[in-house]
């Protein structure tokens, strides 16, 4: 499974209906990903430019894109999703690309 990071902003509609539907929608987002073979690893609710930072696992980019579209189509969030690799994977990639000690 590959790791993905989503940066999420609540829409005006999402904010206006948070009290009535916020928890329900959060569970729906998680279920949508699971139905596609993905998994929510962790979600962090934030102050600042983004309201949520979510860490996911999906089998591939296309599946991650499907989940992002499904979840954004609920109307309560705007979402940017990007593939990510761990620090150890980055280190290995860097060593393989430019060699050790450079």
Biotite code that builds the C-alpha atoms (Angstrom):
import biotite.structure as struc

atoms = struc.array([
    struc.Atom([0.000, 0.000, 0.000], chain_id="A", res_id=1, res_name="UNK", atom_name="CA", element="C"),
    struc.Atom([1.164, 3.509, -0.780], chain_id="A", res_id=2, res_name="UNK", atom_name="CA", element="C"),
    struc.Atom([0.917, 6.471, 1.578], chain_id="A", res_id=3, res_name="UNK", atom_name="CA", element="C"),
    struc.Atom([-0.994, 9.649, 0.718], chain_id="A", res_id=4, res_name="UNK", atom_name="CA", element="C"),
    struc.Atom([-1.507, 12.967, 2.481], chain_id="A", res_id=5, res_name="UNK", atom_name="CA", element="C"),
    struc.Atom([-4.719, 14.938, 2.051], chain_id="A", res_id=6, res_name="UNK", atom_name="CA", element="C"),
    struc.Atom([-5.024, 18.631, 2.843], chain_id="A", res_id=7, res_name="UNK", atom_name="CA", element="C"),
    struc.Atom([-8.662, 19.416, 3.515], chain_id="A", res_id=8, res_name="UNK", atom_name="CA", element="C"),
    struc.Atom([-10.672, 22.633, 3.804], chain_id="A", res_id=9, res_name="UNK", atom_name="CA", element="C"),
    struc.Atom([-14.285, 22.712, 4.914], chain_id="A", res_id=10, res_name="UNK", atom_name="CA", element="C"),
    struc.Atom([-16.632, 24.407, 2.460], chain_id="A", res_id=11, res_name="UNK", atom_name="CA", element="C"),
    struc.Atom([-19.130, 27.010, 3.627], chain_id="A", res_id=12, res_name="UNK", atom_name="CA", element="C"),
    struc.Atom([-21.821, 24.324, 3.390], chain_id="A", res_id=13, res_name="UNK", atom_name="CA", element="C"),
    struc.Atom([-19.644, 21.984, 5.434], chain_id="A", res_id=14, res_name="UNK", atom_name="CA", element="C"),
    struc.Atom([-19.234, 24.563, 8.168], chain_id="A", res_id=15, res_name="UNK", atom_name="CA", element="C"),
    struc.Atom([-22.931, 25.473, 8.211], chain_id="A", res_id=16, res_name="UNK", atom_name="CA", element="C"),
    struc.Atom([-23.980, 21.832, 8.629], chain_id="A", res_id=17, res_name="UNK", atom_name="CA", element="C"),
    struc.Atom([-21.131, 20.735, 10.916], chain_id="A", res_id=18, res_name="UNK", atom_name="CA", element="C"),
    struc.Atom([-23.287, 20.472, 14.039], chain_id="A", res_id=19, res_name="UNK", atom_name="CA", element="C"),
    struc.Atom([-25.891, 18.230, 12.414], chain_id="A", res_id=20, res_name="UNK", atom_name="CA", element="C"),
    struc.Atom([-23.720, 16.150, 10.067], chain_id="A", res_id=21, res_name="UNK", atom_name="CA", element="C"),
    struc.Atom([-20.037, 16.602, 10.945], chain_id="A", res_id=22, res_name="UNK", atom_name="CA", element="C"),
    struc.Atom([-19.444, 13.245, 12.637], chain_id="A", res_id=23, res_name="UNK", atom_name="CA", element="C"),
    struc.Atom([-21.611, 11.375, 10.126], chain_id="A", res_id=24, res_name="UNK", atom_name="CA", element="C"),
    struc.Atom([-19.686, 12.844, 7.177], chain_id="A", res_id=25, res_name="UNK", atom_name="CA", element="C"),
    struc.Atom([-16.307, 12.097, 8.783], chain_id="A", res_id=26, res_name="UNK", atom_name="CA", element="C"),
    struc.Atom([-17.354, 8.446, 9.057], chain_id="A", res_id=27, res_name="UNK", atom_name="CA", element="C"),
    struc.Atom([-18.621, 8.463, 5.447], chain_id="A", res_id=28, res_name="UNK", atom_name="CA", element="C"),
    struc.Atom([-15.238, 9.728, 4.202], chain_id="A", res_id=29, res_name="UNK", atom_name="CA", element="C"),
    struc.Atom([-13.535, 6.862, 6.033], chain_id="A", res_id=30, res_name="UNK", atom_name="CA", element="C"),
    struc.Atom([-16.051, 4.306, 4.685], chain_id="A", res_id=31, res_name="UNK", atom_name="CA", element="C"),
    struc.Atom([-15.656, 5.571, 1.097], chain_id="A", res_id=32, res_name="UNK", atom_name="CA", element="C"),
    struc.Atom([-11.903, 5.002, 1.281], chain_id="A", res_id=33, res_name="UNK", atom_name="CA", element="C"),
    struc.Atom([-12.363, 1.550, 2.809], chain_id="A", res_id=34, res_name="UNK", atom_name="CA", element="C"),
    struc.Atom([-14.828, 0.566, 0.069], chain_id="A", res_id=35, res_name="UNK", atom_name="CA", element="C"),
    struc.Atom([-12.096, 1.332, -2.481], chain_id="A", res_id=36, res_name="UNK", atom_name="CA", element="C"),
    struc.Atom([-9.469, -0.696, -0.638], chain_id="A", res_id=37, res_name="UNK", atom_name="CA", element="C"),
    struc.Atom([-7.955, 2.264, 1.221], chain_id="A", res_id=38, res_name="UNK", atom_name="CA", element="C"),
    struc.Atom([-7.429, 2.982, 4.881], chain_id="A", res_id=39, res_name="UNK", atom_name="CA", element="C"),
    struc.Atom([-7.412, 6.154, 6.957], chain_id="A", res_id=40, res_name="UNK", atom_name="CA", element="C"),
    struc.Atom([-4.239, 5.988, 9.054], chain_id="A", res_id=41, res_name="UNK", atom_name="CA", element="C"),
    struc.Atom([-4.747, 9.232, 10.973], chain_id="A", res_id=42, res_name="UNK", atom_name="CA", element="C"),
    struc.Atom([-6.559, 12.544, 10.711], chain_id="A", res_id=43, res_name="UNK", atom_name="CA", element="C"),
    struc.Atom([-5.412, 15.743, 12.371], chain_id="A", res_id=44, res_name="UNK", atom_name="CA", element="C"),
    struc.Atom([-7.764, 18.695, 12.754], chain_id="A", res_id=45, res_name="UNK", atom_name="CA", element="C"),
    struc.Atom([-5.859, 21.949, 12.406], chain_id="A", res_id=46, res_name="UNK", atom_name="CA", element="C"),
    struc.Atom([-5.902, 25.692, 12.735], chain_id="A", res_id=47, res_name="UNK", atom_name="CA", element="C"),
    struc.Atom([-4.687, 27.718, 9.790], chain_id="A", res_id=48, res_name="UNK", atom_name="CA", element="C"),
    struc.Atom([-4.959, 27.292, 6.034], chain_id="A", res_id=49, res_name="UNK", atom_name="CA", element="C"),
    struc.Atom([-6.223, 23.701, 6.177], chain_id="A", res_id=50, res_name="UNK", atom_name="CA", element="C"),
    struc.Atom([-8.844, 22.292, 8.529], chain_id="A", res_id=51, res_name="UNK", atom_name="CA", element="C"),
    struc.Atom([-7.708, 18.671, 8.338], chain_id="A", res_id=52, res_name="UNK", atom_name="CA", element="C"),
    struc.Atom([-4.543, 16.816, 7.400], chain_id="A", res_id=53, res_name="UNK", atom_name="CA", element="C"),
    struc.Atom([-5.288, 13.152, 6.721], chain_id="A", res_id=54, res_name="UNK", atom_name="CA", element="C"),
    struc.Atom([-2.826, 10.305, 6.229], chain_id="A", res_id=55, res_name="UNK", atom_name="CA", element="C"),
    struc.Atom([-4.104, 7.460, 4.060], chain_id="A", res_id=56, res_name="UNK", atom_name="CA", element="C"),
    struc.Atom([-3.011, 4.204, 2.498], chain_id="A", res_id=57, res_name="UNK", atom_name="CA", element="C"),
    struc.Atom([-4.307, 3.291, -0.949], chain_id="A", res_id=58, res_name="UNK", atom_name="CA", element="C"),
    struc.Atom([-3.244, 0.617, -3.426], chain_id="A", res_id=59, res_name="UNK", atom_name="CA", element="C"),
    struc.Atom([-2.361, 3.190, -6.124], chain_id="A", res_id=60, res_name="UNK", atom_name="CA", element="C"),
    struc.Atom([-2.807, 6.743, -7.406], chain_id="A", res_id=61, res_name="UNK", atom_name="CA", element="C"),
    struc.Atom([-6.021, 6.022, -9.290], chain_id="A", res_id=62, res_name="UNK", atom_name="CA", element="C"),
    struc.Atom([-7.681, 4.643, -6.170], chain_id="A", res_id=63, res_name="UNK", atom_name="CA", element="C"),
    struc.Atom([-6.538, 7.653, -4.132], chain_id="A", res_id=64, res_name="UNK", atom_name="CA", element="C"),
    struc.Atom([-7.991, 9.939, -6.825], chain_id="A", res_id=65, res_name="UNK", atom_name="CA", element="C"),
    struc.Atom([-11.313, 8.072, -6.787], chain_id="A", res_id=66, res_name="UNK", atom_name="CA", element="C"),
    struc.Atom([-11.550, 8.455, -3.015], chain_id="A", res_id=67, res_name="UNK", atom_name="CA", element="C"),
    struc.Atom([-10.751, 12.169, -3.209], chain_id="A", res_id=68, res_name="UNK", atom_name="CA", element="C"),
    struc.Atom([-13.433, 12.729, -5.858], chain_id="A", res_id=69, res_name="UNK", atom_name="CA", element="C"),
    struc.Atom([-16.015, 10.651, -3.963], chain_id="A", res_id=70, res_name="UNK", atom_name="CA", element="C"),
    struc.Atom([-15.375, 12.525, -0.748], chain_id="A", res_id=71, res_name="UNK", atom_name="CA", element="C"),
    struc.Atom([-15.265, 15.997, -2.309], chain_id="A", res_id=72, res_name="UNK", atom_name="CA", element="C"),
    struc.Atom([-18.546, 15.250, -4.103], chain_id="A", res_id=73, res_name="UNK", atom_name="CA", element="C"),
    struc.Atom([-20.274, 15.087, -0.704], chain_id="A", res_id=74, res_name="UNK", atom_name="CA", element="C"),
    struc.Atom([-20.029, 18.892, -0.808], chain_id="A", res_id=75, res_name="UNK", atom_name="CA", element="C"),
    struc.Atom([-18.603, 19.597, 2.607], chain_id="A", res_id=76, res_name="UNK", atom_name="CA", element="C"),
    struc.Atom([-14.877, 19.627, 1.802], chain_id="A", res_id=77, res_name="UNK", atom_name="CA", element="C"),
    struc.Atom([-12.290, 20.693, -0.737], chain_id="A", res_id=78, res_name="UNK", atom_name="CA", element="C"),
    struc.Atom([-9.444, 18.204, -0.818], chain_id="A", res_id=79, res_name="UNK", atom_name="CA", element="C"),
    struc.Atom([-5.909, 18.040, -2.195], chain_id="A", res_id=80, res_name="UNK", atom_name="CA", element="C"),
    struc.Atom([-4.305, 14.615, -2.088], chain_id="A", res_id=81, res_name="UNK", atom_name="CA", element="C"),
    struc.Atom([-0.690, 13.819, -2.844], chain_id="A", res_id=82, res_name="UNK", atom_name="CA", element="C"),
    struc.Atom([1.483, 10.711, -2.699], chain_id="A", res_id=83, res_name="UNK", atom_name="CA", element="C"),
    struc.Atom([4.091, 10.666, 0.041], chain_id="A", res_id=84, res_name="UNK", atom_name="CA", element="C"),
    struc.Atom([7.010, 8.511, 1.097], chain_id="A", res_id=85, res_name="UNK", atom_name="CA", element="C"),
    struc.Atom([8.603, 8.069, 4.494], chain_id="A", res_id=86, res_name="UNK", atom_name="CA", element="C"),
    struc.Atom([11.887, 9.676, 5.485], chain_id="A", res_id=87, res_name="UNK", atom_name="CA", element="C"),
    struc.Atom([13.629, 6.287, 5.223], chain_id="A", res_id=88, res_name="UNK", atom_name="CA", element="C"),
    struc.Atom([12.227, 5.725, 1.729], chain_id="A", res_id=89, res_name="UNK", atom_name="CA", element="C"),
    struc.Atom([13.379, 9.235, 0.752], chain_id="A", res_id=90, res_name="UNK", atom_name="CA", element="C"),
    struc.Atom([16.861, 8.518, 2.077], chain_id="A", res_id=91, res_name="UNK", atom_name="CA", element="C"),
    struc.Atom([17.080, 5.305, 0.046], chain_id="A", res_id=92, res_name="UNK", atom_name="CA", element="C"),
    struc.Atom([15.763, 7.040, -3.061], chain_id="A", res_id=93, res_name="UNK", atom_name="CA", element="C"),
    struc.Atom([18.289, 9.835, -2.639], chain_id="A", res_id=94, res_name="UNK", atom_name="CA", element="C"),
    struc.Atom([21.163, 7.410, -2.145], chain_id="A", res_id=95, res_name="UNK", atom_name="CA", element="C"),
    struc.Atom([20.121, 5.420, -5.212], chain_id="A", res_id=96, res_name="UNK", atom_name="CA", element="C"),
    struc.Atom([19.790, 8.591, -7.281], chain_id="A", res_id=97, res_name="UNK", atom_name="CA", element="C"),
    struc.Atom([22.856, 10.618, -6.363], chain_id="A", res_id=98, res_name="UNK", atom_name="CA", element="C"),
    struc.Atom([24.963, 8.098, -4.477], chain_id="A", res_id=99, res_name="UNK", atom_name="CA", element="C"),
    struc.Atom([26.175, 7.945, -0.911], chain_id="A", res_id=100, res_name="UNK", atom_name="CA", element="C"),
    struc.Atom([28.034, 10.824, 0.640], chain_id="A", res_id=101, res_name="UNK", atom_name="CA", element="C"),
    struc.Atom([27.227, 13.398, -2.006], chain_id="A", res_id=102, res_name="UNK", atom_name="CA", element="C"),
])
